[in-house]
Amino acid sequence: MDNQGLPNQGYQPMSIGDWLITLIITWIPLVGFIMLFVWAFGDGAHPSKRTWAQATLILFVAAIVLSIIFFGIIASILGSIFSNMPQSV
């Protein structure tokens, strides 16, 4: 069968070694976060890595929003508990 008309003809999937290096880079605290933006919005990244970086950034944003909501609820609960405590002289 001839694959000349397909757009993915030159597509090469990332190897396990490429993914391991990618994950190790993302584990470096500040460098990993910056590299996620480079991979997600830069032109030179592999399409699989670009999509993965975009999904990871979306998950980071969701985690931050949920954390803010969670700690806001905890703070309001603690505030109501401590505001109802009797005052000692």
N, C-alpha and C positions, 0 to 999 in steps of 0.2 A: 504494500500500500504506500502511496506517495504522501509525504507530510509537508510538501512545499507551501501549501496555503495556510498552515496552522501558525498562529502567532507565537506559540511556545516552543518552536523548533529548537532554539538555542538555549533553552532553559536548563540549567544544571542545579539540582537540589544541593543544599548545603550539607556538608559532611558532618559526621559526629564530632570530629576535631574542631571544625568551625564553630559548632554550637557550644562546645566546651569552652573554647576561648572567649566566645561572646558572653557566656554566663560568668566566667571568671572576671571579665572586665566589669560586668555590672555589679559584682560584689564589692568592688572598690568604692568606698562611700561616696565621694563627690564626683569622681571621674565617671563612675557607672551611670549616675543620674544625667550628667551632661551627655554622655555617649548615647543614652536613650533618645535624647532630642536630636542628636546628629543622625542617628540611624533612622528615626521616624520621619524626619523632615528633610534630610539631605538627599542628594541625587545619586551618590555613589554606593548606597547600601543595596544589598541583595533584596529582591522583592519579599522573600520570606522573612528576612530579618527586619525589614521596614514594617511589615504588618505586625510582627511580634512586638516590636518596640512601641508601635501605636497602641496596641492592646494593653501592654504593660503600663504605659502612661495613663490610659483610661482607668485601669485598675488602681493605680496610685491615687488618682483624683477621687475615685469612689471611696477608697480607704480613708483618705483625709477627711472627706465630708462626713462619713459615718463616724469617725473618731471625734470630730467636733460635736456632732449631735449627741453621741454617747457621753462625752465628758460634760457637755452642757446639762444633760439630764441628771448626771451624778452630782454636779455642782448645785443644781436647784434642789435636789433631794436633801443634800447635806445642809444647804442653806435653810431649808424649812425645818429640819431637825434641830439645828443649833439656834434658830430664832425662837423656837418654842421651849427652850430650856430655861429653867428658872435662873434668875440673876442672883449671884452670891455677893454678899457685901464684904 
